[in-house]
Amino acid sequence: MIHIRPIVFAIGLMLAILSATMLLPALVDLADGNSDWRAFFVAAVFTFIIGGLFVLVTYDERQVQLGVKDAFLLTTLSWIVLCGFAAIPFIGVGISYTDAFFETMSGLTTTGSTVLTKLDVLPRGVLLWRALLNGIGGIGIVVMALLVLPYLRVGGMQLFHTESSDKSEKIVPRALELVSATAGVYIGLIFLCAVVYGLLGMSMFDAICHSMATLATGGFSTHDLSFKFFNSPAIEWAGTFFMLAGALPFVVMIQALRGGVRELWYDEQVRGFLSFIAVLTLVLAVWLSATRGIEFHNAVRLSAFNVTSIVTTTGFASDDYTLWGTFAIGVFFLLTFVGGCSGSTAGAIKIYRLQVAGLLTRRHFTHLITPNRIVTLSYNGRRLPADVPFSVVAFLAIYMATVGIFTVLLAGMGLDLTTALSSAAQAIGNVGPGLGEIVGPSGNFAPLPAPAKWVLAFAMLLGRLELFTVLVLLRPEFWRL
């Protein structure tokens, strides 16, 4: 049986919190003397009223234990409803609802695709709201990845249960403490990132906005040129470091704060992720230095920033990598599928699934050579649960099929193949930039037809919910009591 009352109650609470957040850009615009503050204020009041009604109507002192079905429904509805209400301020400043919903979905899912142009002259309230959407989405994604998805057994996420029958393996004893610790690390990193950006030359406003977008791996910038606007190697290196931090597992970072930095390197997923970034950075740096005559240290910086940006699904740009040659374009397209670590703000396939797929491939080849040999699959020093390999393979198959389906849909709407394929891949992976003049790192999604924007918004949602969550809701069996 699905418990509708507590689900509506939880959504109401989230809307109330969202309404309070809307007051921040309202205050900024009011201080700047910009009349757009009214749009944010009215949206805040309306959202609070609706959220308050949800809470009042569904409040019940009796405790209700939510089941798996409830978790699937709550997870999906919360993203859709929050996006619907968070888009209201954009409508108030003169943006169509299609563009407003696209921009909001892109922000909350930390995708980073944008339909807004001339960011440098937009009111600061709008720019701050985009950054806040990234920040809110980032913490929501981490909490969902830690507390919801593992128990839904989604795409191999059951590997990352935070509760164990062995009490000594618990990082924190209760879910509330885990959320508090995670939020503390997340907010602390945002604050540290903003301070570093400010010390390196960003204005206070730019530093705050970019710090939220960086740690959320969201990619919304306050300038059309993104990080290229600042023309600062030091800022680019700082951005690279904090994008990496946003793509690391927050649970492992909590362990590192308690047991030392070495805890990070002991994690197999972290080692694989950082090693992958390092190798790709060196490969593309050599390519840039050889083909474009760039000094090697500058090539390393450009390569490190842009590789990290795409792999972590942040979407910032310090250069147009589509001008680096066909080899680089091919590499960056493949990087769209990789993603960061589980339990981070990054999207896409994620490193641990690729590592598990590698283990399965190795076991298969071992069986071909020695059919009678028994190969035990282990990950991070633990034996893989029996259902994890199937979950990972199923996820990879559904992921690639979904990219293919959305590519065909977008091509049917008149988009050329490069734009259709890369925009579908980046939307499912929550990456941001794709390939081509419209959706490339120097492009803008505004010229896309309205139906294509709705399709991409749905693709972003699918990607952020790990595909399975929405697909389960579409099955008739789910709704049978």
Stockholm file with secondary structure:
# STOCKHOLM 1.0

chainA/1-481         MIHIRPIVFAIGLMLAILSATMLLPALVDLADGNSDWRAFFVAAVFTFIIGGLFVLVTYDERQVQLGVKDAFLLTTLSWIVLCGFAAIPFIGVGISYTDAFFETMSGLTTTGSTVLTKLDVLPRGVLLWRALLNGIGGIGIVVMALLVLPYLRVGGMQLFHTESSDKSEKIVPRALELVSATAGVYIGLIFLCAVVYGLLGMSMFDAICHSMATLATGGFSTHDLSFKFFNSPAIEWAGTFFMLAGALPFVVMIQALRGGVRELWYDEQVRGFLSFIAVLTLVLAVWLSATRGIEFHNAVRLSAFNVTSIVTTTGFASDDYTLWGTFAIGVFFLLTFVGGCSGSTAGAIKIYRLQVAGLLTRRHFTHLITPNRIVTLSYNGRRLPADVPFSVVAFLAIYMATVGIFTVLLAGMGLDLTTALSSAAQAIGNVGPGLGEIVGPSGNFAPLPAPAKWVLAFAMLLGRLELFTVLVLLRPEFWRL
#=GR chainA/1-481 SS CCCHHHHHHHHHHHHHHHHHHHHHHHHHHHHHTCTTHHHHHHHHHHHHHHHHHHHHHHCCSSCCCCCHHHHHHHHHHHHHHHHHHHTHHHHHTTCCHHHHHHHHHHHHTTCCCCCCCCGGGSCHHHHHHHHHHHHHHHHHHHHHHHHTHHHHTCTTGGGGCSCCSSGGGCSSSSHHHHHHHHHHHHHHHHHHHHHHHHHTTCCHHHHHHHHHHHHTTCCCCSSTTGGGGGCCHHHHHHHHHHHHHHTSCHHHHHHHHHHCTHHHHHSHHHHHHHHHHHHHHHHHHHHHHHHHCCCHHHHHHHHHHHHHHHHTTCCCCSSCGGGSCHHHHHHHHHHTTTCCCTTSSCCSSCHHHHHHHHHHHHHHHHHHHCTTCCCCCEETTEECCTTHHHHHHHHHHHHHHHHHHHHHHHHHTTCCHHHHHHHHHHHHHTCCCCSSTTTSTTCCSTTSCHHHHHHHHHHHHHHHTTTHHHHHHTSGGGGCC
#=GC SS_cons         CCCHHHHHHHHHHHHHHHHHHHHHHHHHHHHHTCTTHHHHHHHHHHHHHHHHHHHHHHCCSSCCCCCHHHHHHHHHHHHHHHHHHHTHHHHHTTCCHHHHHHHHHHHHTTCCCCCCCCGGGSCHHHHHHHHHHHHHHHHHHHHHHHHTHHHHTCTTGGGGCSCCSSGGGCSSSSHHHHHHHHHHHHHHHHHHHHHHHHHTTCCHHHHHHHHHHHHTTCCCCSSTTGGGGGCCHHHHHHHHHHHHHHTSCHHHHHHHHHHCTHHHHHSHHHHHHHHHHHHHHHHHHHHHHHHHCCCHHHHHHHHHHHHHHHHTTCCCCSSCGGGSCHHHHHHHHHHTTTCCCTTSSCCSSCHHHHHHHHHHHHHHHHHHHCTTCCCCCEETTEECCTTHHHHHHHHHHHHHHHHHHHHHHHHHTTCCHHHHHHHHHHHHHTCCCCSSTTTSTTCCSTTSCHHHHHHHHHHHHHHHTTTHHHHHHTSGGGGCC
//
